[in-house]
Amino acid sequence: MKTKRTLILPIISAIALTFAIYHVALTHEEPITLEPPVRPARSPYAQTIAGAGIVEPRSENVRVGTLVAGVVTEVAVKVGDRVKQGDVLFRIDDRDKRAEVNVRRAQLALAESQLTRMRALPRPEDVPVSEATVRKAEADLVGRKDMLDRSEVLVARKAATKEEFTQRQQAHAWGIAELARVTAEDKRLKAGAWKEDLQVTEVQVAQARQQLTQAEVELDRLVVRAPIDATILKIDVRPGEFVGTPPNQTLMMLGDIDVLHVRVDIDEHDLPRFRTGLAGIGFLRGDATQPMQLEFVRLEQLAEPKKSLTGAGNERVDTRVLQVIYRLTDTQSPVYVGQQLDVFLDSRPATLN
């Protein structure tokens, strides 16, 4: 009886253990393997240099501002428009500058008229008057000489006083001087404008012309034009808004997107393995299925502090990067300026490439 009791406990324990094993086996579920929402990009090269790239126009981003403060009266383009160099982008209120241009044009016309008048001297109608004045002075002098001669004879006969003779002498001398004066004025009139006066007037015309040019330049500065052939990427100005002239104020952004470039940041720790001309491949963020071929264009010669951080724990704000420019040669998917790419460069030795 005692032996049976000692066997009951092990048997119950064995049954309980068997039940526990069965229950665990019955309720155990295999862990579910979850696929990532977006599969990360992987390098196709055995030896690679990885970097973060950002898409930019071939011309880089051209930020357009204004040198003149004022109220915008017209925005002549919209996002996506293609413009040629010199096309109008937007205009600033120019009424005061137009009025100034008109004033300068009137001043130039006045100066040119004065110069034309001086070059046309003498006036044809003034010449006969001057010549007649000379003839009158000559005739007057002949009369005075005759009176002087008669007075001299009368004094000799004592029919006239010396005082009268002296008066005739003075009148004759005055007649000589008057003839000399009108003759000189006639010569000056027929000689035309004085050379130095012409030079002064010509300088005044040149000054008025330059002032007009300056006013036209100031007027033209109120029209902001495209500096290159490009596509409008962003507009940050509207008609009626007042724009000032603070440094680095971007009112429009444009660029040549016929060919897209990728600006790749190469970490300074990878620079010893980097060589110019390395082949590359890129993947748009969020799409690791469509690789895009990259062709080396150039590199910037200055390593700068890293500005675009990915959030990885091993990144330091004092890390420096070298920016390398690649050209996108195969873009089957739509690519937009400003998109980020995961870039991988083939860093294998040249003999293995």
C-alpha positions as CSV (number, residue, x, y, z in Angstrom):
1,M,0.0,0.0,0.0
2,K,2.8,2.3,0.9
3,T,4.5,1.4,-2.4
4,K,1.5,2.5,-4.4
5,R,1.3,5.8,-2.6
6,T,5.0,6.6,-3.4
7,L,4.3,5.9,-7.2
8,I,1.2,8.2,-7.4
9,L,3.2,11.4,-7.0
10,P,5.7,10.7,-9.8
11,I,2.9,9.6,-12.1
12,I,0.9,12.8,-11.4
13,S,4.1,14.9,-12.1
14,A,4.7,13.1,-15.3
15,I,1.2,13.6,-16.5
16,A,1.4,17.3,-15.5
17,L,4.7,17.7,-17.4
18,T,3.3,16.0,-20.4
19,F,0.2,18.2,-20.4
20,A,2.4,21.3,-20.0
21,I,4.6,20.3,-22.9
22,Y,1.5,19.6,-25.1
23,H,0.0,23.0,-24.1
24,V,3.2,24.8,-24.9
25,A,3.5,23.0,-28.2
26,L,-0.1,23.7,-29.0
27,T,0.0,27.4,-28.2
28,H,3.4,28.3,-29.6
29,E,3.3,30.4,-32.8
30,E,6.2,30.9,-35.2
31,P,7.3,34.5,-35.2
32,I,6.1,36.5,-38.2
33,T,8.8,37.9,-40.4
34,L,7.8,41.4,-41.4
35,E,9.2,42.9,-44.6
36,P,10.3,46.6,-44.2
37,P,7.9,49.1,-45.8
38,V,10.7,50.3,-48.1
39,R,13.7,48.0,-48.8
40,P,16.9,49.9,-48.2
41,A,19.2,50.4,-51.2
42,R,22.2,48.1,-51.4
43,S,25.5,48.7,-53.1
44,P,26.1,46.6,-56.2
45,Y,29.9,46.9,-55.8
46,A,32.3,44.7,-53.8
47,Q,34.1,47.8,-52.6
48,T,32.1,50.9,-52.3
49,I,32.0,54.5,-51.0
50,A,28.5,55.5,-49.9
51,G,27.3,59.0,-49.8
52,A,24.1,61.1,-49.6
53,G,23.3,63.0,-52.8
54,I,20.8,65.7,-53.7
55,V,19.5,66.5,-57.2
56,E,20.2,69.9,-58.6
57,P,20.0,71.6,-62.0
58,R,23.1,71.6,-64.3
59,S,23.4,75.3,-63.7
60,E,22.9,74.8,-59.9
61,N,20.0,76.6,-58.2
62,V,20.0,80.2,-59.4
63,R,18.4,82.4,-56.7
64,V,17.0,85.6,-58.1
65,G,16.5,88.7,-56.0
66,T,16.3,92.5,-56.7
67,L,18.7,95.4,-56.2
68,V,15.9,97.9,-55.9
69,A,13.2,98.0,-53.2
70,G,9.6,98.7,-54.3
71,V,6.1,97.3,-54.9
72,V,5.8,94.4,-57.3
73,T,3.4,95.3,-60.1
74,E,3.7,92.2,-62.3
75,V,4.9,88.6,-62.1
76,A,5.4,87.5,-65.7
77,V,6.1,83.8,-65.1
78,K,4.8,80.8,-63.2
79,V,6.4,77.7,-61.8
80,G,7.4,75.3,-64.6
81,D,7.8,77.9,-67.3
82,R,10.9,77.8,-69.5
83,V,12.5,81.1,-70.0
84,K,15.3,82.4,-72.2
85,Q,18.1,84.7,-71.0
86,G,16.7,88.2,-70.7
87,D,13.1,87.3,-70.4
88,V,11.1,89.3,-67.9
89,L,10.5,87.6,-64.6
90,F,8.8,90.3,-62.6
91,R,8.5,94.1,-62.5
92,I,8.6,96.7,-59.7
93,D,6.6,100.0,-59.7
94,D,8.6,102.3,-62.1
95,R,6.4,105.5,-62.4
96,D,8.9,107.8,-60.7
97,K,11.8,106.4,-62.8
98,R,9.9,106.8,-66.0
99,A,9.2,110.5,-65.2
100,E,12.9,111.0,-64.5
101,V,13.8,109.5,-67.8
102,N,11.4,111.9,-69.6
103,V,13.0,114.8,-67.8
104,R,16.5,113.7,-68.8
105,R,15.4,113.3,-72.4
106,A,14.1,116.9,-72.4
107,Q,17.3,118.1,-71.0
108,L,19.3,116.3,-73.6
109,A,17.1,117.7,-76.4
110,L,17.7,121.2,-75.0
111,A,21.5,120.8,-74.9
112,E,21.5,119.3,-78.4
113,S,19.4,122.2,-79.7
114,Q,21.9,124.7,-78.1
115,L,24.8,122.9,-79.8
116,T,23.0,122.9,-83.2
117,R,22.3,126.6,-82.8
118,M,25.9,127.4,-82.1
119,R,27.2,125.3,-84.9
120,A,24.8,127.1,-87.3
121,L,26.2,130.6,-86.5
122,P,26.2,133.1,-88.0
123,R,22.5,133.4,-88.7
124,P,22.1,134.3,-92.4
125,E,19.8,137.2,-91.6
126,D,22.3,138.7,-89.2
127,V,25.1,139.2,-91.8
128,P,23.4,141.9,-93.9
129,V,22.6,143.9,-90.7
130,S,26.2,143.7,-89.6
131,E,27.6,144.7,-93.0
132,A,25.2,147.7,-93.1
133,T,26.4,148.8,-89.7
134,V,30.0,148.7,-91.0
135,R,29.0,150.8,-94.1
136,K,27.2,153.3,-91.9
137,A,30.2,153.7,-89.7
138,E,32.4,154.2,-92.7
139,A,30.1,156.8,-94.2
140,D,29.9,158.6,-90.8
141,L,33.7,158.6,-90.6
142,V,34.0,160.2,-94.0
143,G,31.6,163.0,-92.9
144,R,33.5,163.6,-89.7
145,K,36.8,163.7,-91.7
146,D,35.3,166.3,-94.1
147,M,34.1,168.5,-91.2
148,L,37.5,168.2,-89.5
149,D,39.3,169.3,-92.7
150,R,36.9,172.3,-93.1
151,S,37.4,173.3,-89.5
152,E,41.2,173.2,-90.0
153,V,40.8,175.6,-92.9
154,L,38.5,177.9,-91.0
155,V,40.8,178.1,-88.1
156,A,43.7,179.0,-90.4
157,R,41.5,181.9,-91.7
158,K,40.5,182.7,-88.2
159,A,36.9,182.0,-89.1
160,A,36.5,179.4,-86.4
161,T,37.8,179.0,-83.0
162,K,40.3,176.4,-81.8
163,E,37.7,175.0,-79.5
164,E,35.5,174.1,-82.5
165,F,38.5,172.5,-84.2
166,T,39.2,170.4,-81.1
167,Q,35.6,169.2,-81.1
168,R,35.9,168.2,-84.7
169,Q,39.1,166.3,-83.9
170,Q,37.4,164.4,-81.1
171,A,34.4,163.6,-83.3
172,H,36.7,162.3,-86.0
173,A,38.6,160.1,-83.5
174,W,35.3,158.7,-82.1
175,G,34.2,157.9,-85.7
176,I,37.5,155.9,-86.2
177,A,36.9,154.0,-83.0
178,E,33.3,153.3,-83.9
179,L,34.3,152.0,-87.3
180,A,36.9,149.7,-85.7
181,R,34.3,148.4,-83.2
182,V,31.6,147.5,-85.8
183,T,34.2,146.0,-88.1
184,A,35.4,143.8,-85.3
185,E,31.9,142.7,-84.4
186,D,31.2,142.0,-88.1
187,K,34.3,139.7,-88.2
188,R,33.3,138.0,-85.0
189,L,29.8,137.4,-86.3
190,K,31.0,135.9,-89.6
191,A,33.5,133.7,-87.7
192,G,30.7,131.8,-86.1
193,A,30.7,130.3,-82.6
194,W,33.9,130.4,-80.5
195,K,35.7,127.1,-80.5
196,E,35.8,127.0,-76.7
197,D,32.1,127.8,-76.4
198,L,31.4,124.9,-78.8
199,Q,33.5,122.6,-76.6
200,V,31.6,123.6,-73.5
201,T,28.3,123.0,-75.2
202,E,29.4,119.6,-76.5
203,V,30.4,118.6,-73.0
204,Q,27.0,119.7,-71.7
205,V,25.4,117.5,-74.4
206,A,27.6,114.5,-73.4
207,Q,26.7,115.1,-69.7
208,A,22.9,115.2,-70.5
209,R,23.3,112.0,-72.6
210,Q,25.0,110.2,-69.7
211,Q,22.4,111.4,-67.3
212,L,19.7,110.0,-69.6
213,T,21.6,106.7,-69.8
214,Q,21.9,106.6,-66.0
215,A,18.1,107.2,-65.6
216,E,17.4,104.5,-68.2
217,V,19.6,102.0,-66.3
218,E,17.8,102.8,-63.1
219,L,14.5,102.2,-64.9
220,D,15.7,98.9,-66.3
221,R,16.8,97.7,-62.9
222,L,13.1,97.7,-61.9
223,V,12.6,94.9,-64.5
224,V,14.1,91.6,-63.2
225,R,15.1,89.3,-66.0
226,A,16.3,85.7,-66.4
227,P,20.1,85.5,-66.1
228,I,20.2,82.2,-68.1
229,D,18.1,79.8,-70.1
230,A,16.3,77.9,-67.4
231,T,13.1,76.6,-65.9
232,I,11.2,78.3,-63.1
233,L,11.5,76.1,-60.0
234,K,10.0,78.3,-57.3
235,I,8.3,81.7,-56.9
236,D,8.2,83.5,-53.6
237,V,6.8,86.9,-54.7
238,R,3.3,88.1,-55.7
239,P,1.9,91.3,-57.3
240,G,1.3,94.0,-54.7
241,E,4.0,92.8,-52.3
242,F,6.7,95.1,-51.2
243,V,10.2,93.7,-51.7
244,G,13.3,95.1,-50.0
245,T,16.9,94.5,-50.6
246,P,18.1,92.4,-47.6
247,P,21.1,90.1,-48.4
248,N,20.3,86.6,-49.8
249,Q,16.6,87.3,-50.2
250,T,15.4,84.8,-52.8
251,L,12.3,85.9,-54.7
252,M,12.5,83.3,-57.4
253,M,14.6,80.1,-58.0
254,L,15.3,78.8,-61.4
255,G,17.8,76.4,-63.1
256,D,18.7,74.5,-66.2
257,I,17.0,71.1,-65.7
258,D,17.6,69.7,-69.2
259,V,20.4,67.8,-67.5
260,L,20.3,67.0,-63.8
261,H,23.3,66.7,-61.6
262,V,23.6,65.0,-58.2
263,R,25.8,66.7,-55.5
264,V,27.2,63.9,-53.4
265,D,28.8,64.4,-50.0
266,I,31.8,62.1,-49.5
267,D,32.8,61.8,-45.9
268,E,36.3,62.8,-45.0
269,H,37.0,59.3,-43.7
270,D,36.3,57.9,-47.2
271,L,38.4,60.4,-49.1
272,P,41.6,58.3,-49.0
273,R,39.8,55.7,-51.1
274,F,38.1,58.2,-53.5
275,R,39.5,58.9,-57.0
276,T,38.1,61.2,-59.6
277,G,36.1,59.5,-62.3
278,L,34.7,56.7,-60.1
279,A,31.7,55.1,-61.6
280,G,28.6,55.5,-59.5
281,I,25.0,54.4,-59.1
282,G,22.2,56.0,-57.2
283,F,18.8,55.1,-55.8
284,L,16.0,57.5,-55.1
285,R,15.0,57.5,-51.4
286,G,12.0,55.2,-51.2
287,D,12.8,53.2,-54.3
288,A,15.7,50.8,-54.2
289,T,14.5,48.8,-57.3
290,Q,15.5,51.2,-60.0
291,P,19.2,52.1,-60.1
292,M,20.3,55.3,-61.9
293,Q,23.6,55.5,-63.6
294,L,25.9,58.4,-62.5
295,E,28.7,59.9,-64.6
296,F,31.4,61.9,-62.9
297,V,31.5,65.6,-63.8
298,R,33.7,67.4,-61.3
299,L,34.5,67.8,-57.7
300,E,34.7,70.9,-55.5
301,Q,38.2,71.5,-54.3
302,L,37.2,72.6,-50.8
303,A,36.1,70.1,-48.0
304,E,33.4,71.8,-46.0
305,P,31.6,71.0,-42.7
306,K,28.8,68.5,-43.2
307,K,25.4,70.3,-43.3
308,S,23.1,67.5,-44.3
309,L,22.9,65.0,-41.4
310,T,21.0,61.7,-41.7
311,G,20.5,61.2,-38.0
312,A,22.9,58.3,-37.6
313,G,24.4,57.9,-34.2
314,N,28.0,57.9,-35.4
315,E,27.7,61.3,-37.2
316,R,29.4,64.3,-35.8
317,V,28.7,67.9,-36.5
318,D,32.4,68.6,-37.0
319,T,32.7,66.0,-39.8
320,R,33.8,67.5,-43.1
321,V,32.7,66.3,-46.5
322,L,34.0,66.8,-50.1
323,Q,31.2,67.5,-52.6
324,V,31.4,65.6,-55.9
325,I,29.2,66.4,-58.8
326,Y,27.7,63.5,-60.9
327,R,25.4,63.6,-63.9
328,L,22.3,61.6,-64.1
329,T,22.5,59.6,-67.3
330,D,19.5,57.3,-66.9
331,T,16.3,58.6,-65.4
332,Q,13.4,56.3,-66.2
333,S,11.6,57.4,-63.0
334,P,10.6,61.1,-62.6
335,V,13.3,62.9,-60.7
336,Y,12.8,66.4,-59.1
337,V,15.3,69.0,-58.1
338,G,15.9,68.7,-54.4
339,Q,15.3,64.9,-54.1
340,Q,17.8,62.9,-52.2
341,L,19.6,59.8,-53.5
342,D,21.6,57.0,-51.8
343,V,24.7,57.0,-53.9
344,F,27.3,54.2,-54.1
345,L,30.7,54.7,-55.9
346,D,32.8,51.8,-57.2
347,S,36.0,52.1,-55.2
348,R,37.6,48.9,-56.4
349,P,41.2,49.4,-57.6
350,A,41.4,50.4,-61.3
351,T,42.7,47.0,-62.3
352,L,39.6,45.2,-60.9
353,N,37.0,47.6,-62.4
